[in-house]
Amino acid sequence: MTDKWGRRLFTTGAVVLVLLGLVHSLSLFEKPVPANDTERQLLDLMSNYKFNLMGSMRSAEDFDRGFSILFVVAMLGLGVLDLVLARERTGLLKRVAQINTIWLAAMTAVSLRYFFIAPTSFLVTALLIFALAWLKLPASAG
């Protein structure tokens, strides 16, 4: 028996991941505006002070931007993969929902420590949706 709620939750979780990637991608088009001289100096150092990493000169801004792009790619990639898998057999969906739940729990833990409320709330939402999908989906189609 196919659980329609489990499939709906799985698909909703996939859509939330795609939306999270799209919303986060908006940050790639914003340039931080310093509020005072200290912030101006900090932003200048983050973008202009470069250090040698295994023969490659990189700034803190390079790392920040690179990790931000990786976050967008991960959310979009896994969200699209989940959408592609959404019509597969329920046993597979249950396993994928479990993997998404574990992965999102780790992402949420990191977010709680290092980020702020917006990305954390999106991650918690996706985590709860996939956890519910995992609970609602039967282990096999039989």
Summary of the structure (lengths in Angstrom):
residues: 142
radius of gyration: 19.0
end to end distance: 6.0
largest distance: 65.7
contacts: 396
relative contact order: 0.20
helix: 77%
strand: 6%
